Amino acid sequence: MENDTIDADPNNWVFGQHVIYNETAVRETHIIINGKNQSGNPYEEQTIYQVGHRCVGNCNEDIVENPLEDRIRYWNVSTDWPSGKVPEEGENVHIESGW
């Protein structure tokens, strides 16, 4: 899928659309992860693996490599978050290595 494919209207968002902002001081990637336009059983659990790579220079915090957990974390379950609460809209979210 090409870069900058996220439509302005959230109703048109489908899985895999993304935009990468390479020209900014802090590189950002925005990706849509939802169930739209997925093949197969819509109720079948799927796994998404994302691999982060450190940028050149000192532009990110140190990444602590944790082993992959043998459980599932759910976005909407407060006890699955270190803060004990579900992130709110617009809040910055930190996904730990190994989750």
C-alpha positions, 0 to 999 in steps of 0.5 A: 500500500502506498504512503499517505493513504489515510483518508480524512474521513474516519468512516473510510479508514481500512486496515493497513492504510498508513502515512509516514512523516519522514521530513519531520524532526521526529519521525512518525508513522500512523497506521490504521489497525481495524477489521475493515476489508479483512478476509476470512472469519471476522471473529478469528483472532489475528496477530499483528507484529510490528518491529521498531528500528532505531533511527540514526542518531540520538532521537529516541529513548532507549529501547528495552528488549522484553521477551514476548508475553504469552498472554493477550493484552486488550486495548479496552482493559484498564488492568492491561495498562501500566497506568491502570487506565485505558488511554483516552482519545488524543493521549500519547500511548507507549506500547512496550516491547514484548506486549 
